[in-house]
Amino acid sequence: AGIPAGKECRVRILWRRGLFELYLDDLLVQTFRTGPLTGRLGLLVQDGHATVSGLRAWAMSLGE
């Protein structure tokens, strides 16, 4: 995503109706479809390292 080394950013992962959306500092980075859910979420950092802190989760409204 082109994040400079040492920069903190807010990561948001939204899932709704079989679609995941990944945001970094409120900028959409990637959207992809999912298959059956396993209850797990994995993040991969290529050519670097990352620290995740302040992890929180909320249920999304279906808005129907």
All heavy atoms as TSV, in Angstrom:
chain	resi	resn	atom	element	x	y	z
A	1	ALA	N	N	0.819	-1.202	0.000
A	1	ALA	CA	C	0.000	0.000	0.000
A	1	ALA	C	C	0.853	1.253	0.000
A	1	ALA	O	O	0.339	2.344	-0.057
A	1	ALA	CB	C	-0.932	-0.003	1.197
A	2	GLY	N	N	2.178	1.096	0.089
A	2	GLY	CA	C	3.061	2.245	0.040
A	2	GLY	C	C	3.112	3.039	1.328
A	2	GLY	O	O	3.225	4.254	1.302
A	3	ILE	N	N	3.026	2.392	2.473
A	3	ILE	CA	C	3.089	3.091	3.753
A	3	ILE	C	C	4.553	3.294	4.121
A	3	ILE	O	O	5.320	2.338	4.170
A	3	ILE	CB	C	2.384	2.277	4.858
A	3	ILE	CG1	C	0.929	2.054	4.490
A	3	ILE	CG2	C	2.512	2.973	6.199
A	3	ILE	CD1	C	0.234	1.084	5.390
A	4	PRO	N	N	4.967	4.530	4.401
A	4	PRO	CA	C	6.357	4.770	4.794
A	4	PRO	C	C	6.705	4.057	6.102
A	4	PRO	O	O	5.849	3.906	6.982
A	4	PRO	CB	C	6.425	6.284	4.985
A	4	PRO	CG	C	5.242	6.831	4.250
A	4	PRO	CD	C	4.197	5.757	4.297
A	5	ALA	N	N	7.948	3.625	6.238
A	5	ALA	CA	C	8.397	2.934	7.453
A	5	ALA	C	C	8.169	3.811	8.678
A	5	ALA	O	O	8.419	5.016	8.652
A	5	ALA	CB	C	9.871	2.586	7.326
A	6	GLY	N	N	7.677	3.201	9.741
A	6	GLY	CA	C	7.474	3.915	10.992
A	6	GLY	C	C	6.177	4.694	11.089
A	6	GLY	O	O	5.854	5.237	12.128
A	7	LYS	N	N	5.408	4.774	9.995
A	7	LYS	CA	C	4.154	5.534	10.021
A	7	LYS	C	C	3.045	4.694	10.639
A	7	LYS	O	O	2.880	3.535	10.302
A	7	LYS	CB	C	3.735	5.938	8.616
A	7	LYS	CG	C	2.427	6.728	8.593
A	7	LYS	CD	C	1.992	7.028	7.174
A	7	LYS	CE	C	0.760	7.891	7.117
A	7	LYS	NZ	N	-0.418	7.335	7.741
A	8	GLU	N	N	2.288	5.289	11.550
A	8	GLU	CA	C	1.115	4.622	12.086
A	8	GLU	C	C	-0.067	4.912	11.173
A	8	GLU	O	O	-0.199	6.017	10.651
A	8	GLU	CB	C	0.798	5.135	13.483
A	8	GLU	CG	C	1.784	4.682	14.523
A	8	GLU	CD	C	1.346	5.044	15.924
A	8	GLU	OE1	O	0.142	5.308	16.136
A	8	GLU	OE2	O	2.207	5.058	16.804
A	9	CYS	N	N	-0.903	3.926	10.955
A	9	CYS	CA	C	-2.100	4.151	10.153
A	9	CYS	C	C	-3.256	3.355	10.738
A	9	CYS	O	O	-3.059	2.368	11.442
A	9	CYS	CB	C	-1.879	3.793	8.685
A	9	CYS	SG	S	-1.619	2.054	8.385
A	10	ARG	N	N	-4.445	3.796	10.459
A	10	ARG	CA	C	-5.653	3.107	10.909
A	10	ARG	C	C	-6.038	2.094	9.834
A	10	ARG	O	O	-6.148	2.437	8.664
A	10	ARG	CB	C	-6.776	4.102	11.108
A	10	ARG	CG	C	-8.095	3.419	11.445
A	10	ARG	CD	C	-9.148	4.399	11.788
A	10	ARG	NE	N	-8.844	4.834	13.155
A	10	ARG	CZ	C	-9.299	5.955	13.678
A	10	ARG	NH1	N	-10.039	6.764	12.977
A	10	ARG	NH2	N	-9.004	6.267	14.915
A	11	VAL	N	N	-6.228	0.868	10.267
A	11	VAL	CA	C	-6.632	-0.206	9.359
A	11	VAL	C	C	-8.072	-0.559	9.684
A	11	VAL	O	O	-8.432	-0.770	10.833
A	11	VAL	CB	C	-5.739	-1.455	9.542
A	11	VAL	CG1	C	-6.235	-2.590	8.667
A	11	VAL	CG2	C	-4.293	-1.124	9.241
A	12	ARG	N	N	-8.901	-0.594	8.663
A	12	ARG	CA	C	-10.294	-1.011	8.830
A	12	ARG	C	C	-10.568	-2.127	7.847
A	12	ARG	O	O	-10.234	-2.018	6.678
A	12	ARG	CB	C	-11.251	0.140	8.546
A	12	ARG	CG	C	-11.120	1.294	9.488
A	12	ARG	CD	C	-12.036	2.416	9.038
A	12	ARG	NE	N	-11.723	3.656	9.674
A	12	ARG	CZ	C	-12.475	4.223	10.608
A	12	ARG	NH1	N	-13.581	3.648	10.999
A	12	ARG	NH2	N	-12.120	5.364	11.146
A	13	ILE	N	N	-11.174	-3.184	8.350
A	13	ILE	CA	C	-11.576	-4.294	7.497
A	13	ILE	C	C	-13.082	-4.464	7.685
A	13	ILE	O	O	-13.545	-4.719	8.793
A	13	ILE	CB	C	-10.836	-5.582	7.863
A	13	ILE	CG1	C	-9.331	-5.375	7.699
A	13	ILE	CG2	C	-11.328	-6.740	7.003
A	13	ILE	CD1	C	-8.502	-6.510	8.209
A	14	LEU	N	N	-13.816	-4.291	6.624
A	14	LEU	CA	C	-15.268	-4.403	6.667
A	14	LEU	C	C	-15.695	-5.649	5.893
A	14	LEU	O	O	-15.170	-5.928	4.820
A	14	LEU	CB	C	-15.920	-3.170	6.035
A	14	LEU	CG	C	-15.495	-1.817	6.599
A	14	LEU	CD1	C	-16.157	-0.701	5.815
A	14	LEU	CD2	C	-15.851	-1.717	8.062
A	15	TRP	N	N	-16.637	-6.384	6.452
A	15	TRP	CA	C	-17.187	-7.536	5.766
A	15	TRP	C	C	-18.699	-7.417	5.759
A	15	TRP	O	O	-19.324	-7.136	6.775
A	15	TRP	CB	C	-16.801	-8.840	6.459
A	15	TRP	CG	C	-17.426	-10.018	5.801
A	15	TRP	CD1	C	-17.017	-10.623	4.650
A	15	TRP	CD2	C	-18.606	-10.702	6.208
A	15	TRP	NE1	N	-17.862	-11.654	4.321
A	15	TRP	CE2	C	-18.867	-11.720	5.275
A	15	TRP	CE3	C	-19.490	-10.558	7.271
A	15	TRP	CZ2	C	-19.928	-12.591	5.373
A	15	TRP	CZ3	C	-20.568	-11.427	7.361
A	15	TRP	CH2	C	-20.767	-12.432	6.428
A	16	ARG	N	N	-19.280	-7.611	4.601
A	16	ARG	CA	C	-20.730	-7.554	4.480
A	16	ARG	C	C	-21.159	-8.344	3.258
A	16	ARG	O	O	-20.671	-8.100	2.149
A	16	ARG	CB	C	-21.196	-6.109	4.353
A	16	ARG	CG	C	-22.704	-5.981	4.358
A	16	ARG	CD	C	-23.105	-4.540	4.415
A	16	ARG	NE	N	-24.548	-4.434	4.411
A	16	ARG	CZ	C	-25.186	-3.330	4.165
A	16	ARG	NH1	N	-24.530	-2.219	3.935
A	16	ARG	NH2	N	-26.493	-3.300	4.175
A	17	ARG	N	N	-22.045	-9.293	3.481
A	17	ARG	CA	C	-22.641	-10.076	2.397
A	17	ARG	C	C	-21.604	-10.677	1.445
A	17	ARG	O	O	-21.704	-10.561	0.228
A	17	ARG	CB	C	-23.642	-9.235	1.625
A	17	ARG	CG	C	-24.815	-8.819	2.471
A	17	ARG	CD	C	-25.836	-8.100	1.654
A	17	ARG	NE	N	-26.954	-7.723	2.520
A	17	ARG	CZ	C	-27.840	-6.832	2.197
A	17	ARG	NH1	N	-27.758	-6.201	1.043
A	17	ARG	NH2	N	-28.823	-6.543	3.020
A	18	GLY	N	N	-20.566	-11.290	2.009
A	18	GLY	CA	C	-19.589	-11.993	1.186
A	18	GLY	C	C	-18.504	-11.133	0.577
A	18	GLY	O	O	-17.730	-11.617	-0.237
A	19	LEU	N	N	-18.408	-9.854	0.941
A	19	LEU	CA	C	-17.348	-8.981	0.439
A	19	LEU	C	C	-16.525	-8.427	1.599
A	19	LEU	O	O	-17.083	-7.974	2.601
A	19	LEU	CB	C	-17.919	-7.790	-0.336
A	19	LEU	CG	C	-18.501	-8.052	-1.709
A	19	LEU	CD1	C	-19.092	-6.762	-2.271
A	19	LEU	CD2	C	-17.437	-8.580	-2.645
A	20	PHE	N	N	-15.212	-8.462	1.445
A	20	PHE	CA	C	-14.310	-7.800	2.380
A	20	PHE	C	C	-13.785	-6.537	1.723
A	20	PHE	O	O	-13.488	-6.522	0.527
A	20	PHE	CB	C	-13.106	-8.690	2.701
A	20	PHE	CG	C	-13.289	-9.556	3.898
A	20	PHE	CD1	C	-13.555	-10.895	3.756
A	20	PHE	CD2	C	-13.178	-9.033	5.180
A	20	PHE	CE1	C	-13.715	-11.717	4.854
A	20	PHE	CE2	C	-13.331	-9.847	6.290
A	20	PHE	CZ	C	-13.597	-11.183	6.121
A	21	GLU	N	N	-13.654	-5.480	2.498
A	21	GLU	CA	C	-13.017	-4.253	2.033
A	21	GLU	C	C	-11.932	-3.894	3.036
A	21	GLU	O	O	-12.167	-3.912	4.237
A	21	GLU	CB	C	-14.012	-3.101	1.928
A	21	GLU	CG	C	-15.058	-3.316	0.871
A	21	GLU	CD	C	-16.030	-2.160	0.762
A	21	GLU	OE1	O	-16.063	-1.292	1.658
A	21	GLU	OE2	O	-16.764	-2.126	-0.230
A	22	LEU	N	N	-10.740	-3.591	2.549
A	22	LEU	CA	C	-9.609	-3.220	3.385
A	22	LEU	C	C	-9.296	-1.746	3.165
A	22	LEU	O	O	-9.110	-1.314	2.025
A	22	LEU	CB	C	-8.385	-4.067	3.021
A	22	LEU	CG	C	-7.074	-3.661	3.691
A	22	LEU	CD1	C	-7.143	-3.883	5.197
A	22	LEU	CD2	C	-5.916	-4.429	3.088
A	23	TYR	N	N	-9.272	-0.979	4.248
A	23	TYR	CA	C	-8.986	0.455	4.199
A	23	TYR	C	C	-7.756	0.756	5.048
A	23	TYR	O	O	-7.604	0.211	6.139
A	23	TYR	CB	C	-10.144	1.268	4.775
A	23	TYR	CG	C	-11.412	1.206	3.966
A	23	TYR	CD1	C	-12.307	0.157	4.112
A	23	TYR	CD2	C	-11.724	2.214	3.054
A	23	TYR	CE1	C	-13.477	0.100	3.374
A	23	TYR	CE2	C	-12.892	2.166	2.309
A	23	TYR	CZ	C	-13.758	1.106	2.481
A	23	TYR	OH	O	-14.915	1.058	1.747
A	24	LEU	N	N	-6.881	1.610	4.560
A	24	LEU	CA	C	-5.773	2.154	5.338
A	24	LEU	C	C	-5.965	3.654	5.403
A	24	LEU	O	O	-6.016	4.327	4.360
A	24	LEU	CB	C	-4.424	1.834	4.688
A	24	LEU	CG	C	-4.053	0.355	4.613
A	24	LEU	CD1	C	-2.737	0.183	3.882
A	24	LEU	CD2	C	-3.979	-0.260	5.992
A	25	ASP	N	N	-6.082	4.190	6.617
A	25	ASP	CA	C	-6.356	5.617	6.812
A	25	ASP	C	C	-7.529	6.075	5.950
A	25	ASP	O	O	-7.465	7.095	5.269
A	25	ASP	CB	C	-5.116	6.472	6.537
A	25	ASP	CG	C	-4.098	6.358	7.659
A	25	ASP	OD1	O	-4.483	5.999	8.788
A	25	ASP	OD2	O	-2.916	6.641	7.411
A	26	ASP	N	N	-8.593	5.282	5.947
A	26	ASP	CA	C	-9.841	5.560	5.230
A	26	ASP	C	C	-9.702	5.582	3.707
A	26	ASP	O	O	-10.586	6.048	3.002
A	26	ASP	CB	C	-10.478	6.864	5.723
A	26	ASP	CG	C	-10.896	6.769	7.185
A	26	ASP	OD1	O	-11.311	5.665	7.607
A	26	ASP	OD2	O	-10.816	7.766	7.894
A	27	LEU	N	N	-8.597	5.048	3.183
A	27	LEU	CA	C	-8.408	4.917	1.737
A	27	LEU	C	C	-8.622	3.450	1.370
A	27	LEU	O	O	-7.953	2.557	1.918
A	27	LEU	CB	C	-6.993	5.351	1.334
A	27	LEU	CG	C	-6.614	5.144	-0.128
A	27	LEU	CD1	C	-7.431	6.072	-1.033
A	27	LEU	CD2	C	-5.130	5.413	-0.327
A	28	LEU	N	N	-9.569	3.173	0.472
A	28	LEU	CA	C	-9.846	1.803	0.047
A	28	LEU	C	C	-8.625	1.229	-0.659
A	28	LEU	O	O	-8.134	1.792	-1.630
A	28	LEU	CB	C	-11.058	1.760	-0.888
A	28	LEU	CG	C	-11.418	0.391	-1.440
A	28	LEU	CD1	C	-11.805	-0.581	-0.338
A	28	LEU	CD2	C	-12.532	0.508	-2.465
A	29	VAL	N	N	-8.122	0.102	-0.148
A	29	VAL	CA	C	-6.941	-0.530	-0.723
A	29	VAL	C	C	-7.330	-1.728	-1.587
A	29	VAL	O	O	-6.834	-1.900	-2.685
A	29	VAL	CB	C	-5.968	-0.984	0.387
A	29	VAL	CG1	C	-4.809	-1.766	-0.186
A	29	VAL	CG2	C	-5.469	0.222	1.165
A	30	GLN	N	N	-8.252	-2.557	-1.074
A	30	GLN	CA	C	-8.616	-3.751	-1.822
A	30	GLN	C	C	-10.010	-4.219	-1.405
A	30	GLN	O	O	-10.400	-4.079	-0.252
A	30	GLN	CB	C	-7.609	-4.864	-1.561
A	30	GLN	CG	C	-7.823	-6.092	-2.404
A	30	GLN	CD	C	-6.692	-7.091	-2.256
A	30	GLN	OE1	O	-5.808	-6.938	-1.437
A	30	GLN	NE2	N	-6.729	-8.120	-3.064
A	31	THR	N	N	-10.727	-4.772	-2.368
A	31	THR	CA	C	-12.023	-5.403	-2.113
A	31	THR	C	C	-11.971	-6.793	-2.732
A	31	THR	O	O	-11.470	-6.960	-3.832
A	31	THR	CB	C	-13.160	-4.597	-2.784
A	31	THR	OG1	O	-13.183	-3.288	-2.245
A	31	THR	CG2	C	-14.504	-5.260	-2.558
A	32	PHE	N	N	-12.461	-7.777	-1.999
A	32	PHE	CA	C	-12.473	-9.125	-2.557
A	32	PHE	C	C	-13.622	-9.930	-1.987
A	32	PHE	O	O	-14.112	-9.660	-0.905
A	32	PHE	CB	C	-11.139	-9.843	-2.333
A	32	PHE	CG	C	-10.625	-9.786	-0.921
A	32	PHE	CD1	C	-10.878	-10.808	-0.035
A	32	PHE	CD2	C	-9.880	-8.696	-0.491
A	32	PHE	CE1	C	-10.407	-10.752	1.258
A	32	PHE	CE2	C	-9.396	-8.634	0.803
A	32	PHE	CZ	C	-9.664	-9.664	1.682
A	33	ARG	N	N	-14.056	-10.931	-2.759
A	33	ARG	CA	C	-15.150	-11.815	-2.355
A	33	ARG	C	C	-14.603	-12.906	-1.457
A	33	ARG	O	O	-13.442	-13.274	-1.547
A	33	ARG	CB	C	-15.782	-12.471	-3.575
A	33	ARG	CG	C	-16.575	-11.525	-4.428
A	33	ARG	CD	C	-17.385	-12.341	-5.421
A	33	ARG	NE	N	-18.686	-11.832	-5.752
A	33	ARG	CZ	C	-19.674	-11.493	-4.950
A	33	ARG	NH1	N	-19.519	-11.559	-3.675
A	33	ARG	NH2	N	-20.825	-11.065	-5.392
A	34	THR	N	N	-15.482	-13.455	-0.614
A	34	THR	CA	C	-15.078	-14.535	0.275
A	34	THR	C	C	-15.912	-15.773	0.014
A	34	THR	O	O	-17.020	-15.696	-0.504
A	34	THR	CB	C	-15.279	-14.134	1.749
A	34	THR	OG1	O	-16.666	-13.897	1.973
A	34	THR	CG2	C	-14.488	-12.907	2.098
A	35	GLY	N	N	-15.354	-16.878	0.398
A	35	GLY	CA	C	-16.085	-18.136	0.375
A	35	GLY	C	C	-16.667	-18.363	1.755
A	35	GLY	O	O	-16.933	-17.409	2.485
A	36	PRO	N	N	-16.813	-19.611	2.132
A	36	PRO	CA	C	-17.319	-19.913	3.477
A	36	PRO	C	C	-16.383	-19.326	4.539
A	36	PRO	O	O	-15.167	-19.376	4.407
A	36	PRO	CB	C	-17.304	-21.445	3.534
A	36	PRO	CG	C	-17.298	-21.885	2.105
A	36	PRO	CD	C	-16.586	-20.814	1.339
A	37	LEU	N	N	-16.948	-18.768	5.597
A	37	LEU	CA	C	-16.152	-18.141	6.646
A	37	LEU	C	C	-15.645	-19.174	7.644
A	37	LEU	O	O	-16.342	-20.127	7.963
A	37	LEU	CB	C	-16.982	-17.087	7.379
A	37	LEU	CG	C	-17.467	-15.928	6.508
A	37	LEU	CD1	C	-18.298	-14.968	7.347
A	37	LEU	CD2	C	-16.303	-15.211	5.868
A	38	THR	N	N	-14.428	-18.967	8.136
A	38	THR	CA	C	-13.816	-19.883	9.107
A	38	THR	C	C	-13.797	-19.283	10.510
A	38	THR	O	O	-13.465	-19.986	11.461
A	38	THR	CB	C	-12.366	-20.196	8.713
A	38	THR	OG1	O	-11.602	-18.992	8.776
A	38	THR	CG2	C	-12.282	-20.794	7.315
A	39	GLY	N	N	-14.068	-17.992	10.637
A	39	GLY	CA	C	-13.969	-17.326	11.931
A	39	GLY	C	C	-12.583	-16.785	12.194
A	39	GLY	O	O	-12.291	-16.290	13.273
A	40	ARG	N	N	-11.691	-16.856	11.214
A	40	ARG	CA	C	-10.317	-16.375	11.354
A	40	ARG	C	C	-10.047	-15.256	10.361
A	40	ARG	O	O	-10.648	-15.206	9.295
A	40	ARG	CB	C	-9.317	-17.488	11.089
A	40	ARG	CG	C	-9.430	-18.635	12.018
A	40	ARG	CD	C	-8.401	-19.663	11.669
A	40	ARG	NE	N	-8.644	-20.889	12.412
A	40	ARG	CZ	C	-7.832	-21.909	12.387
A	40	ARG	NH1	N	-6.743	-21.869	11.663
A	40	ARG	NH2	N	-8.108	-22.978	13.083
A	41	LEU	N	N	-9.115	-14.404	10.725
A	41	LEU	CA	C	-8.687	-13.321	9.849
A	41	LEU	C	C	-7.173	-13.249	9.900
A	41	LEU	O	O	-6.589	-13.241	10.982
A	41	LEU	CB	C	-9.289	-11.992	10.324
A	41	LEU	CG	C	-8.895	-10.753	9.542
A	41	LEU	CD1	C	-9.429	-10.837	8.121
A	41	LEU	CD2	C	-9.431	-9.523	10.232
A	42	GLY	N	N	-6.535	-13.230	8.754
A	42	GLY	CA	C	-5.074	-13.167	8.700
A	42	GLY	C	C	-4.612	-11.948	7.924
A	42	GLY	O	O	-5.264	-11.516	6.980
A	43	LEU	N	N	-3.505	-11.368	8.357
A	43	LEU	CA	C	-2.895	-10.239	7.658
A	43	LEU	C	C	-1.475	-10.627	7.273
A	43	LEU	O	O	-0.769	-11.265	8.052
A	43	LEU	CB	C	-2.862	-8.997	8.548
A	43	LEU	CG	C	-4.212	-8.470	9.005
A	43	LEU	CD1	C	-4.021	-7.337	10.007
A	43	LEU	CD2	C	-5.044	-8.007	7.828
A	44	LEU	N	N	-1.049	-10.236	6.084
A	44	LEU	CA	C	0.275	-10.553	5.580
A	44	LEU	C	C	1.008	-9.260	5.279
A	44	LEU	O	O	0.457	-8.377	4.612
A	44	LEU	CB	C	0.158	-11.390	4.300
A	44	LEU	CG	C	1.437	-11.672	3.551
A	44	LEU	CD1	C	2.295	-12.649	4.343
A	44	LEU	CD2	C	1.128	-12.249	2.182
A	45	VAL	N	N	2.218	-9.140	5.780
A	45	VAL	CA	C	3.059	-7.979	5.491
A	45	VAL	C	C	4.209	-8.466	4.631
A	45	VAL	O	O	4.945	-9.370	5.020
A	45	VAL	CB	C	3.605	-7.346	6.792
A	45	VAL	CG1	C	4.551	-6.206	6.470
A	45	VAL	CG2	C	2.461	-6.862	7.662
A	46	GLN	N	N	4.342	-7.891	3.453
A	46	GLN	CA	C	5.383	-8.304	2.521
A	46	GLN	C	C	6.575	-7.368	2.628
A	46	GLN	O	O	6.423	-6.152	2.614
A	46	GLN	CB	C	4.829	-8.281	1.094
A	46	GLN	CG	C	5.809	-8.765	0.064
A	46	GLN	CD	C	5.181	-8.809	-1.322
A	46	GLN	OE1	O	3.974	-8.879	-1.472
A	46	GLN	NE2	N	6.012	-8.771	-2.325
A	47	ASP	N	N	7.784	-7.938	2.742
A	47	ASP	CA	C	9.030	-7.169	2.789
A	47	ASP	C	C	9.054	-6.151	3.924
A	47	ASP	O	O	9.458	-5.001	3.735
A	47	ASP	CB	C	9.281	-6.448	1.461
A	47	ASP	CG	C	9.432	-7.413	0.302
A	47	ASP	OD1	O	9.897	-8.541	0.536
A	47	ASP	OD2	O	9.064	-7.051	-0.814
A	48	GLY	N	N	8.612	-6.528	5.105
A	48	GLY	CA	C	8.646	-5.599	6.227
A	48	GLY	C	C	8.074	-6.231	7.470
A	48	GLY	O	O	8.015	-7.447	7.594
A	49	HIS	N	N	7.658	-5.390	8.413
A	49	HIS	CA	C	7.014	-5.877	9.623
A	49	HIS	C	C	5.961	-4.860	10.045
A	49	HIS	O	O	5.995	-3.709	9.631
A	49	HIS	CB	C	8.027	-6.124	10.740
A	49	HIS	CG	C	8.648	-4.870	11.261
A	49	HIS	ND1	N	9.739	-4.290	10.679
A	49	HIS	CD2	C	8.312	-4.082	12.304
A	49	HIS	CE1	C	10.059	-3.190	11.343
A	49	HIS	NE2	N	9.209	-3.034	12.337
A	50	ALA	N	N	5.039	-5.319	10.858
A	50	ALA	CA	C	3.956	-4.443	11.319
A	50	ALA	C	C	3.557	-4.840	12.732
A	50	ALA	O	O	3.743	-5.977	13.143
A	50	ALA	CB	C	2.747	-4.544	10.396
A	51	THR	N	N	3.019	-3.887	13.446
A	51	THR	CA	C	2.487	-4.114	14.782
A	51	THR	C	C	1.022	-3.710	14.769
A	51	THR	O	O	0.687	-2.630	14.289
A	51	THR	CB	C	3.246	-3.266	15.822
A	51	THR	OG1	O	4.621	-3.616	15.777
A	51	THR	CG2	C	2.696	-3.507	17.215
A	52	VAL	N	N	0.165	-4.566	15.279
A	52	VAL	CA	C	-1.264	-4.272	15.358
A	52	VAL	C	C	-1.585	-3.993	16.822
A	52	VAL	O	O	-1.237	-4.777	17.700
A	52	VAL	CB	C	-2.106	-5.449	14.842
A	52	VAL	CG1	C	-3.584	-5.169	15.002
A	52	VAL	CG2	C	-1.762	-5.741	13.388
A	53	SER	N	N	-2.246	-2.864	17.078
A	53	SER	CA	C	-2.638	-2.540	18.450
A	53	SER	C	C	-4.028	-1.915	18.437
A	53	SER	O	O	-4.498	-1.438	17.414
A	53	SER	CB	C	-1.637	-1.572	19.084
A	53	SER	OG	O	-1.613	-0.355	18.381
A	54	GLY	N	N	-4.671	-1.939	19.566
A	54	GLY	CA	C	-6.001	-1.331	19.677
A	54	GLY	C	C	-7.045	-2.015	18.817
A	54	GLY	O	O	-7.929	-1.367	18.271
A	55	LEU	N	N	-6.961	-3.336	18.709
A	55	LEU	CA	C	-7.879	-4.084	17.855
A	55	LEU	C	C	-9.292	-4.055	18.442
A	55	LEU	O	O	-9.496	-4.356	19.610
A	55	LEU	CB	C	-7.385	-5.524	17.731
A	55	LEU	CG	C	-8.107	-6.432	16.766
A	55	LEU	CD1	C	-7.990	-5.902	15.345
A	55	LEU	CD2	C	-7.528	-7.832	16.842
A	56	ARG	N	N	-10.259	-3.648	17.627
A	56	ARG	CA	C	-11.669	-3.593	18.039
A	56	ARG	C	C	-12.537	-4.114	16.909
A	56	ARG	O	O	-12.132	-4.105	15.762
A	56	ARG	CB	C	-12.070	-2.151	18.356
A	56	ARG	CG	C	-11.302	-1.575	19.521
A	56	ARG	CD	C	-11.696	-0.165	19.795
A	56	ARG	NE	N	-11.173	0.687	18.727
A	56	ARG	CZ	C	-11.435	1.979	18.628
A	56	ARG	NH1	N	-12.216	2.575	19.494
A	56	ARG	NH2	N	-10.921	2.692	17.653
A	57	ALA	N	N	-13.743	-4.544	17.253
A	57	ALA	CA	C	-14.673	-5.066	16.238
A	57	ALA	C	C	-16.094	-4.650	16.585
A	57	ALA	O	O	-16.444	-4.519	17.756
A	57	ALA	CB	C	-14.578	-6.581	16.169
A	58	TRP	N	N	-16.898	-4.443	15.551
A	58	TRP	CA	C	-18.311	-4.083	15.701
A	58	TRP	C	C	-19.122	-4.887	14.705
A	58	TRP	O	O	-18.655	-5.213	13.631
A	58	TRP	CB	C	-18.549	-2.604	15.391
A	58	TRP	CG	C	-17.896	-1.659	16.314
A	58	TRP	CD1	C	-18.441	-1.085	17.420
A	58	TRP	CD2	C	-16.574	-1.133	16.219
A	58	TRP	NE1	N	-17.529	-0.248	18.027
A	58	TRP	CE2	C	-16.373	-0.263	17.299
A	58	TRP	CE3	C	-15.514	-1.325	15.341
A	58	TRP	CZ2	C	-15.193	0.424	17.527
A	58	TRP	CZ3	C	-14.340	-0.659	15.553
A	58	TRP	CH2	C	-14.193	0.205	16.636
A	59	ALA	N	N	-20.366	-5.135	15.044
A	59	ALA	CA	C	-21.293	-5.758	14.099
A	59	ALA	C	C	-21.802	-4.677	13.158
A	59	ALA	O	O	-22.080	-3.542	13.566
A	59	ALA	CB	C	-22.470	-6.380	14.847
A	60	MET	N	N	-21.901	-5.007	11.867
A	60	MET	CA	C	-22.413	-4.060	10.882
A	60	MET	C	C	-23.913	-4.239	10.726
A	60	MET	O	O	-24.416	-5.359	10.719
A	60	MET	CB	C	-21.727	-4.266	9.533
A	60	MET	CG	C	-20.280	-3.870	9.537
A	60	MET	SD	S	-19.502	-4.123	7.929
A	60	MET	CE	C	-20.413	-2.996	6.918
A	61	SER	N	N	-24.602	-3.160	10.566
A	61	SER	CA	C	-26.044	-3.193	10.312
A	61	SER	C	C	-26.262	-3.653	8.872
A	61	SER	O	O	-25.563	-3.230	7.960
A	61	SER	CB	C	-26.629	-1.805	10.511
A	61	SER	OG	O	-27.948	-1.765	10.036
A	62	LEU	N	N	-27.257	-4.500	8.675
A	62	LEU	CA	C	-27.575	-4.944	7.320
A	62	LEU	C	C	-28.322	-3.867	6.540
A	62	LEU	O	O	-28.406	-3.922	5.322
A	62	LEU	CB	C	-28.372	-6.238	7.341
A	62	LEU	CG	C	-27.614	-7.445	7.878
A	62	LEU	CD1	C	-28.527	-8.671	7.909
A	62	LEU	CD2	C	-26.386	-7.729	7.034
A	63	GLY	N	N	-28.894	-2.904	7.210
A	63	GLY	CA	C	-29.544	-1.776	6.541
A	63	GLY	C	C	-30.700	-2.171	5.636
A	63	GLY	O	O	-30.896	-1.573	4.599
A	64	GLU	N	N	-31.448	-3.170	6.008
A	64	GLU	CA	C	-32.526	-3.617	5.133
A	64	GLU	C	C	-33.852	-3.039	5.545
A	64	GLU	O	O	-34.252	-2.764	6.552
A	64	GLU	CB	C	-32.588	-5.132	5.133
A	64	GLU	CG	C	-31.328	-5.687	4.503
A	64	GLU	CD	C	-31.393	-7.199	4.388
A	64	GLU	OE1	O	-32.228	-7.700	3.630
A	64	GLU	OE2	O	-30.631	-7.859	5.093
